[in-house]
Amino acid sequence: MNMAAAMKAQKTGLLELRVTVDRWIRVLATLTEDTLTVNPGEGAEEPAKPNLNPTGAINGDPPNLSSSPVPETITNVKRTVRVTKQDVGGLGISIKGGKENKMPILISKIFKGLAADQTEALYVGDAILSVNGYDLREATHDEAVQALKKTGKEVILEVKYIKEMSAFFKSSGSPGAALPWDSPPSTPQRGTELSPAEVKEPRSIPLKMCQVSRKQCPPDTENRYFEVISSNRKNSVFLRAKDPAMAQSWYNAIQAGAVNLLPRVKEEMKSMQPGMDVKHLGWITEQVAQGPERPVLAMLTDRDLLLYPSLPESKDSVSSPTKSHPLITTRLVHSGPGKTSPLLDSELSFGLRSGTKQGVETHVFRVDSAKELSTWTHLLVEGCHNAAELIKEVTTACSWNGKECTLGVHIDEGFTLFTEEMGVRKSILLQQPFERLRMSSDDGVRMMFLDFGGPEAEIQLDLHCCPKTIVFIIHSFLSAKVKRLGLLA
């Protein structure tokens, strides 16, 4: 193979593409330096036989479905059912519906022998009203999938059987995608019911800022699934390899292809926002205490951690992140298992705390691999120090001993209290270097206390707003000064 051909197709092979919850088709996957294409070719109408699965137990096979008769007495009556999840197969249900389909979240399938079936108290046609107290009555399909996915071993479901909906599941052309609860839709914005013509069409995902992740697909215990989602989150493919090693090989190759395109993406961001110094970009998943976790595109600049719902494609979208964390007011509090975090996958998570005008915010993010965790951890710590060195000084209005003045905090010159006239420093009321600071504290409301050990004792400053922002900045300056001395690894 010559060099041009090698660059054109870096990897090819047979995989299976999920087109409905219980239907897979064999596809030829081709990976070039900038695109993943899956091509069904001829004979794509035939569902592919599951590989390495001697029982034939793929999600949705009729022999694996439970269909208990529904007692008349439970129709339209609210019930609470406790489900104990199994290590393999999770809850053992599939769901349909969602707000976008103008339908409740409905149990469409219950798998024989798995957790939901063992309760003998759940039925196909049950609407799930809440999970562990989290209301699903207004949830979209994706929100319900994520809420069910995030549950622990014990799951409390509030359900109501809707008789009129039972016929809905007998129709293959029904609206809403039937999806296993911990497997995302293969095309998030339009459901997974593809027409025969669509099934035969090749599908391509550009590698530029795509998100690739390993997935599970109960009740199959083989770890051989992965999903690739485009940077605008409008297209995705959910794929199955013949074994876990092949799935990992494809995952690694797609990830490597996306990484190779990062310099190009950084240049595009810079051209849309001149002066923006992009240090790193990547997909991370924000984990929240209530509700579904959120995949976000994180962009680390020399001053901020910016979060976007998808890759910004215009100057306006670059300058309008959904969330912005200034690095100088942000601190990495854990990387890896969090001591107090009950969240899933905590071994691949990191926690950030930010000092804001509303107080201290805590955010926990999950990544897909130990390598990504290491990269983000290193870059965030380094970024906080560099931002402190870059910004050097911050000022804030305050009152001291009843007098209105300004507090200046400088990374080299320390603390200065001064008065201003027409934007010019008029008189210095107090000046102390960082080295003299023995202790700082605050009341979390508006007061900050600085102890320099001098005759003035503790200095009390009224900042007129929550002091957490300036407290975090002082810590960032101190940490950067310690880093200068070579005392931090």
C-alpha positions as CSV (number, residue, x, y, z in Angstrom):
1,M,0.0,0.0,0.0
2,N,1.5,3.4,-0.9
3,M,1.6,6.3,1.4
4,A,-1.4,8.1,-0.1
5,A,-3.6,5.0,0.2
6,A,-2.4,4.5,3.8
7,M,-3.5,8.0,4.7
8,K,-6.8,7.6,3.0
9,A,-8.0,4.6,4.9
10,Q,-6.2,4.1,8.2
11,K,-8.5,1.3,9.4
12,T,-11.2,-0.8,7.9
13,G,-13.2,-3.7,9.3
14,L,-16.6,-5.3,9.8
15,L,-18.7,-4.0,12.7
16,E,-22.4,-4.0,13.6
17,L,-24.6,-0.9,13.7
18,R,-27.6,-0.6,15.9
19,V,-30.6,0.6,13.8
20,T,-33.3,-0.2,16.4
21,V,-33.1,-1.4,20.0
22,D,-33.2,-5.1,18.9
23,R,-31.9,-4.9,15.4
24,W,-28.3,-4.7,14.3
25,I,-26.9,-4.7,10.7
26,R,-23.4,-5.6,9.6
27,V,-21.5,-2.6,8.2
28,L,-18.1,-2.0,6.7
29,A,-16.4,0.6,8.8
30,T,-13.7,2.8,7.3
31,L,-11.6,5.3,9.2
32,T,-9.7,8.0,7.4
33,E,-7.6,10.7,9.0
34,D,-10.7,12.9,9.4
35,T,-13.9,10.7,9.0
36,L,-15.5,7.5,10.2
37,T,-17.9,6.0,7.6
38,V,-20.1,3.0,8.1
39,N,-21.5,1.4,4.9
40,P,-24.2,-1.3,5.1
41,G,-23.7,-2.3,1.4
42,E,-25.9,-5.1,0.1
43,G,-28.0,-7.4,2.3
44,A,-28.3,-4.8,5.1
45,E,-31.9,-5.6,5.6
46,E,-31.0,-8.9,7.4
47,P,-30.4,-8.4,11.1
48,A,-26.9,-9.4,11.9
49,K,-26.5,-12.5,14.1
50,P,-25.0,-11.6,17.5
51,N,-21.4,-12.8,17.7
52,L,-19.9,-14.5,20.8
53,N,-23.3,-14.8,22.4
54,P,-24.2,-18.5,22.7
55,T,-27.6,-17.9,24.3
56,G,-28.7,-15.5,21.6
57,A,-29.6,-13.1,24.4
58,I,-29.4,-9.7,22.7
59,N,-31.6,-6.9,24.0
60,G,-35.1,-7.3,22.5
61,D,-35.0,-11.0,21.4
62,P,-38.5,-12.3,21.9
63,P,-37.4,-15.3,24.1
64,N,-35.9,-12.9,26.6
65,L,-39.0,-10.7,27.1
66,S,-41.3,-11.1,30.0
67,S,-45.0,-10.4,29.5
68,S,-46.9,-11.0,32.7
69,P,-50.7,-10.5,32.6
70,V,-51.7,-7.1,34.1
71,P,-54.2,-7.2,37.0
72,E,-57.2,-4.9,36.3
73,T,-57.0,-3.4,39.8
74,I,-53.7,-1.5,39.1
75,T,-54.9,0.5,36.0
76,N,-54.4,4.2,36.5
77,V,-53.3,3.7,40.2
78,K,-50.0,5.2,41.3
79,R,-47.6,2.5,42.7
80,T,-44.2,2.5,44.3
81,V,-41.9,-0.4,43.3
82,R,-38.4,-1.1,44.8
83,V,-36.0,-2.7,42.3
84,T,-32.6,-4.1,43.4
85,K,-30.3,-3.8,40.4
86,Q,-28.1,-6.7,39.4
87,D,-24.4,-6.6,38.6
88,V,-25.2,-7.7,35.0
89,G,-28.2,-6.3,33.1
90,G,-29.0,-3.4,35.4
91,L,-32.7,-2.7,35.7
92,G,-33.5,-5.0,32.8
93,I,-36.0,-2.7,31.1
94,S,-36.4,-0.6,27.9
95,I,-38.3,2.6,27.8
96,K,-40.2,4.6,25.1
97,G,-41.8,8.0,25.1
98,G,-40.6,11.3,26.5
99,K,-41.7,15.0,26.4
100,E,-40.5,15.4,22.8
101,N,-42.9,12.6,21.7
102,K,-45.8,14.2,23.8
103,M,-45.8,11.0,25.8
104,P,-44.9,9.8,29.3
105,I,-41.8,7.7,29.9
106,L,-43.2,4.2,29.4
107,I,-41.7,0.7,30.1
108,S,-41.7,-0.9,26.6
109,K,-39.9,-4.1,27.4
110,I,-39.0,-6.1,30.6
111,F,-36.3,-8.7,30.2
112,K,-36.9,-12.2,31.7
113,G,-35.0,-13.0,34.8
114,L,-33.5,-9.5,35.3
115,A,-34.1,-7.1,38.1
116,A,-37.4,-5.5,37.0
117,D,-38.9,-8.9,36.1
118,Q,-37.9,-10.3,39.5
119,T,-40.0,-7.7,41.3
120,E,-43.2,-9.2,39.7
121,A,-44.6,-5.8,40.2
122,L,-43.7,-4.0,36.9
123,Y,-45.5,-4.2,33.6
124,V,-45.0,-3.2,30.0
125,G,-47.2,-0.1,29.7
126,D,-46.2,1.3,33.1
127,A,-45.5,5.0,33.0
128,I,-42.5,5.9,35.2
129,L,-43.4,9.0,37.1
130,S,-40.3,9.3,39.2
131,V,-37.0,7.5,39.9
132,N,-35.5,7.8,43.5
133,G,-37.7,10.9,43.9
134,Y,-36.5,12.6,40.7
135,D,-39.6,13.6,38.7
136,L,-39.8,12.2,35.1
137,R,-43.3,13.4,34.2
138,E,-41.8,16.3,32.1
139,A,-38.6,14.5,31.1
140,T,-37.3,14.0,27.6
141,H,-36.3,10.5,26.5
142,D,-32.6,11.3,27.0
143,E,-33.2,12.8,30.4
144,A,-35.0,9.7,31.5
145,V,-32.3,7.4,30.2
146,Q,-29.7,9.4,32.1
147,A,-31.7,9.5,35.3
148,L,-32.2,5.7,35.3
149,K,-28.6,5.2,34.4
150,K,-27.3,7.2,37.4
151,T,-29.2,5.2,40.0
152,G,-27.4,3.1,42.7
153,K,-28.2,-0.5,43.5
154,E,-31.5,0.2,45.2
155,V,-34.0,2.0,42.8
156,I,-37.4,3.3,43.9
157,L,-39.7,3.7,40.9
158,E,-43.1,5.5,41.1
159,V,-45.2,4.1,38.3
160,K,-48.8,4.1,37.0
161,Y,-50.2,1.5,34.5
162,I,-51.8,3.2,31.5
163,K,-54.0,0.6,29.7
164,E,-54.5,2.7,26.6
165,M,-50.7,2.6,25.9
166,S,-50.4,-1.2,25.9
167,A,-51.4,-1.4,22.2
168,F,-48.7,1.2,21.4
169,F,-45.9,-1.4,21.9
170,K,-47.4,-3.8,19.3
171,S,-46.9,-1.2,16.5
172,S,-43.4,-1.2,15.0
173,G,-44.0,2.2,13.4
174,S,-44.7,3.9,16.8
175,P,-43.2,7.3,17.7
176,G,-40.3,7.5,20.1
177,A,-37.3,5.3,20.2
178,A,-37.3,2.1,22.2
179,L,-34.0,2.2,24.0
180,P,-32.4,0.2,26.8
181,W,-32.1,2.5,29.8
182,D,-28.3,2.6,29.9
183,S,-27.7,2.8,26.2
184,P,-28.0,6.1,24.4
185,P,-29.9,6.6,21.2
186,S,-27.9,6.1,18.0
187,T,-29.2,9.4,16.6
188,P,-30.0,11.7,19.5
189,Q,-32.1,14.2,17.6
190,R,-34.4,12.1,15.6
191,G,-34.8,8.7,17.3
192,T,-33.5,5.3,16.1
193,E,-36.3,4.0,13.9
194,L,-34.6,4.1,10.5
195,S,-36.5,3.4,7.3
196,P,-35.2,0.6,5.0
197,A,-33.8,3.2,2.6
198,E,-32.0,5.0,5.5
199,V,-30.5,1.7,6.7
200,K,-28.8,1.2,3.3
201,E,-27.3,4.6,3.2
202,P,-23.6,5.1,4.3
203,R,-23.3,7.2,7.4
204,S,-20.3,9.4,8.2
205,I,-19.1,11.1,11.4
206,P,-16.4,13.8,11.0
207,L,-13.6,13.0,13.6
208,K,-13.1,16.7,14.3
209,M,-14.1,17.1,18.0
210,C,-16.3,14.0,17.8
211,Q,-17.0,12.3,21.1
212,V,-16.2,8.6,21.3
213,S,-17.0,6.5,24.3
214,R,-17.2,2.8,25.4
215,K,-20.7,1.7,26.2
216,Q,-22.5,-1.2,27.8
217,C,-25.7,-2.7,26.4
218,P,-27.4,-5.1,28.9
219,P,-28.3,-7.8,29.1
220,D,-25.2,-8.6,27.0
221,T,-22.2,-8.7,29.3
222,E,-19.6,-8.5,26.6
223,N,-17.8,-5.1,26.7
224,R,-17.8,-4.7,22.9
225,Y,-19.8,-1.6,22.3
226,F,-18.8,2.0,21.5
227,E,-20.6,5.2,20.3
228,V,-19.3,8.0,18.2
229,I,-21.2,11.4,18.3
230,S,-20.5,14.3,16.0
231,S,-19.2,17.6,17.3
232,N,-22.6,19.3,16.8
233,R,-24.3,16.3,18.6
234,K,-26.7,15.9,15.7
235,N,-25.4,12.5,14.4
236,S,-24.1,9.4,16.0
237,V,-23.5,5.7,15.5
238,F,-23.8,3.0,18.1
239,L,-21.5,0.1,17.1
240,R,-20.7,-3.4,18.2
241,A,-17.4,-5.2,17.5
242,K,-16.9,-9.0,17.6
243,D,-15.0,-8.9,20.9
244,P,-13.8,-6.3,23.5
245,A,-10.3,-6.2,22.1
246,M,-11.6,-5.1,18.7
247,A,-13.9,-2.5,20.3
248,Q,-11.0,-1.1,22.2
249,S,-8.9,-1.0,19.0
250,W,-11.5,1.0,17.2
251,Y,-12.0,3.3,20.2
252,N,-8.3,4.0,20.4
253,A,-8.0,4.6,16.6
254,I,-11.0,7.0,16.5
255,Q,-9.7,8.8,19.6
256,A,-6.2,9.2,18.1
257,G,-7.7,10.6,14.9
258,A,-9.7,13.2,16.8
259,V,-6.6,14.2,18.9
260,N,-4.6,14.6,15.6
261,L,-7.2,17.2,14.5
262,L,-7.0,19.2,17.7
263,P,-4.4,21.8,16.4
264,R,-6.7,22.5,13.5
265,V,-9.7,23.1,15.9
266,K,-7.5,25.4,18.1
267,E,-6.6,27.5,15.1
268,E,-10.3,27.7,14.1
269,M,-11.2,28.9,17.6
270,K,-8.4,31.5,17.5
271,S,-9.6,32.8,14.1
272,M,-13.1,33.3,15.4
273,Q,-11.9,34.9,18.6
274,P,-8.6,36.6,18.1
275,G,-6.6,36.8,21.3
276,M,-8.1,33.6,22.6
277,D,-5.2,31.3,23.7
278,V,-6.7,27.7,23.6
279,K,-4.7,25.3,25.7
280,H,-6.9,22.2,25.4
281,L,-10.3,21.0,24.3
282,G,-12.2,17.8,25.0
283,W,-15.5,16.2,25.9
284,I,-16.2,15.8,29.6
285,T,-19.4,14.8,31.4
286,E,-20.7,16.9,34.2
287,Q,-22.3,14.9,37.0
288,V,-25.1,16.6,38.9
289,A,-26.8,15.6,42.2
290,Q,-30.3,15.8,40.7
291,G,-31.1,15.0,37.1
292,P,-29.2,13.5,34.2
293,E,-25.5,14.0,33.7
294,R,-24.5,16.4,30.9
295,P,-21.8,15.9,28.2
296,V,-20.1,19.2,27.7
297,L,-17.3,20.4,25.4
298,A,-14.7,21.9,27.7
299,M,-12.3,24.5,26.3
300,L,-9.3,25.5,28.5
301,T,-7.8,28.9,27.7
302,D,-5.0,30.8,29.5
303,R,-7.6,32.4,31.8
304,D,-10.8,30.3,31.8
305,L,-12.4,26.9,31.7
306,L,-15.3,27.4,29.2
307,L,-18.1,24.9,28.8
308,Y,-20.2,24.5,25.6
309,P,-23.1,22.1,24.6
310,S,-21.4,21.4,21.3
311,L,-18.4,22.7,19.2
312,P,-18.8,26.4,18.7
313,E,-19.1,27.2,14.9
314,S,-19.4,31.0,14.9
315,K,-17.9,34.0,16.7
316,D,-21.2,34.4,18.6
317,S,-21.2,30.8,19.9
318,V,-17.5,31.0,20.9
319,S,-18.2,34.1,23.0
320,S,-21.4,32.5,24.6
321,P,-20.4,29.5,26.6
322,T,-23.1,28.0,28.8
323,K,-20.7,28.3,31.8
324,S,-17.4,30.1,32.4
325,H,-15.0,29.2,35.3
326,P,-12.2,31.9,35.7
327,L,-9.1,29.8,36.5
328,I,-7.9,32.3,39.1
329,T,-11.1,31.7,41.2
330,T,-11.1,27.9,40.6
331,R,-9.4,25.1,42.5
332,L,-9.0,21.4,41.7
333,V,-10.2,19.6,44.8
334,H,-9.9,16.0,43.8
335,S,-8.8,13.8,40.9
336,G,-9.8,10.2,40.9
337,P,-12.1,8.7,43.6
338,G,-13.7,11.5,45.6
339,K,-13.9,11.0,49.4
340,T,-17.4,12.3,49.6
341,S,-18.6,11.7,46.0
342,P,-21.2,8.9,45.7
343,L,-21.3,9.4,42.0
344,L,-20.8,6.7,39.5
345,D,-17.4,6.2,37.8
346,S,-15.7,8.3,40.5
347,E,-12.3,6.8,39.8
348,L,-12.4,8.7,36.5
349,S,-13.7,12.0,37.8
350,F,-12.3,15.3,39.0
351,G,-13.8,18.0,41.2
352,L,-13.6,21.7,40.9
353,R,-14.5,24.4,43.4
354,S,-15.1,28.0,42.3
355,G,-15.4,31.1,44.5
356,T,-18.3,33.2,43.1
357,K,-20.5,36.1,44.2
358,Q,-23.1,33.6,45.2
359,G,-20.7,31.6,47.3
360,V,-18.7,28.4,46.6
361,E,-19.8,26.2,43.7
362,T,-18.7,22.6,43.4
363,H,-18.6,20.8,40.1
364,V,-17.8,17.2,39.4
365,F,-16.8,16.0,35.9
366,R,-16.2,12.5,34.5
367,V,-13.9,11.5,31.7
368,D,-13.6,8.3,29.7
369,S,-10.0,7.2,30.4
370,A,-7.2,7.5,33.0
371,K,-5.1,9.3,30.3
372,E,-7.7,12.0,29.9
373,L,-8.0,12.4,33.7
374,S,-4.3,12.9,34.0
375,T,-4.3,15.5,31.1
376,W,-7.1,17.5,32.6
377,T,-5.7,17.4,36.1
378,H,-2.3,18.5,35.0
379,L,-3.6,21.3,32.7
380,L,-6.1,22.7,35.3
381,V,-3.5,22.9,38.1
382,E,-0.9,24.5,35.7
383,G,-3.7,26.7,34.2
384,C,-4.6,28.1,37.7
385,H,-1.0,29.0,38.4
386,N,-0.4,30.5,35.0
387,A,-3.6,32.6,35.2
388,A,-2.4,34.0,38.6
389,E,1.0,34.9,37.0
390,L,-0.8,36.4,34.0
391,I,-3.4,38.5,35.9
392,K,-0.9,39.6,38.7
393,E,-3.3,41.9,40.5
394,V,-7.0,42.3,41.4
395,T,-8.8,45.1,43.2
396,T,-12.2,45.2,44.9
397,A,-14.1,47.9,46.7
398,C,-14.4,47.5,50.5
399,S,-14.8,49.3,53.9
400,W,-12.2,49.3,56.6
401,N,-12.8,50.8,60.0
402,G,-15.9,52.5,58.5
403,K,-14.0,54.1,55.6
404,E,-14.7,53.3,52.0
405,C,-11.5,52.2,50.2
406,T,-10.1,49.7,47.7
407,L,-8.3,46.4,48.4
408,G,-5.6,45.6,46.0
409,V,-4.0,42.1,46.0
410,H,-0.8,41.7,43.9
411,I,1.1,38.5,43.4
412,D,4.4,40.2,44.1
413,E,3.6,43.3,46.2
414,G,1.0,41.7,48.5
415,F,-2.0,43.6,50.0
416,T,-2.7,47.3,49.7
417,L,-5.6,49.3,51.1
418,F,-5.9,52.6,49.4
419,T,-8.4,55.4,48.5
420,E,-9.0,56.6,45.0
421,E,-9.9,59.8,43.3
422,M,-10.8,60.0,39.6
423,G,-9.3,56.5,39.2
424,V,-6.0,57.4,40.7
425,R,-4.6,56.1,43.9
426,K,-4.7,58.9,46.4
427,S,-3.5,57.7,49.8
428,I,-2.3,54.3,51.0
429,L,-3.9,53.2,54.2
430,L,-2.1,49.9,54.7
431,Q,0.4,47.8,52.9
432,Q,1.5,44.2,53.8
433,P,3.5,41.6,51.8
434,F,2.2,38.0,51.4
435,E,4.9,36.7,53.6
436,R,3.4,38.5,56.6
437,L,-0.1,36.9,56.2
438,R,-0.6,34.5,59.0
439,M,-4.2,33.6,58.4
440,S,-7.2,34.6,56.3
441,S,-10.9,33.7,56.9
442,D,-14.3,35.0,56.0
443,D,-17.9,34.7,57.1
444,G,-19.2,33.5,53.7
445,V,-21.5,36.6,53.5
446,R,-19.5,39.8,53.2
447,M,-16.7,40.0,55.8
448,M,-13.1,38.9,55.2
449,F,-10.5,38.8,58.0
450,L,-6.7,39.1,57.4
451,D,-4.2,38.5,60.2
452,F,-0.7,39.9,59.5
453,G,0.4,39.5,63.2
454,G,1.1,43.1,63.7
455,P,-0.2,45.6,66.4
456,E,-3.4,46.1,64.4
457,A,-4.2,42.5,65.1
458,E,-6.8,41.1,62.7
459,I,-8.0,43.4,59.9
460,Q,-11.7,43.2,59.2
461,L,-12.8,44.1,55.7
462,D,-16.4,44.6,54.6
463,L,-16.5,43.6,50.9
464,H,-20.2,44.5,50.4
465,C,-20.7,41.1,48.7
466,C,-19.8,37.4,49.1
467,P,-16.0,37.3,49.8
468,K,-15.4,33.9,48.3
469,T,-14.2,35.3,44.9
470,I,-11.3,37.3,46.5
471,V,-10.6,34.5,49.0
472,F,-10.0,32.0,46.1
473,I,-7.9,34.6,44.2
474,I,-5.6,35.0,47.3
475,H,-5.3,31.2,47.5
476,S,-4.4,31.1,43.7
477,F,-1.7,33.8,44.2
478,L,-0.3,31.9,47.2
479,S,-0.3,28.6,45.3
480,A,1.5,30.2,42.3
481,K,4.1,31.7,44.6
482,V,4.7,28.3,46.2
483,K,5.0,26.8,42.7
484,R,7.7,29.4,41.9
485,L,9.8,28.1,44.8
486,G,9.7,24.6,43.3
487,L,7.8,23.2,46.2
488,L,5.0,21.8,44.1
489,A,5.4,18.8,41.8
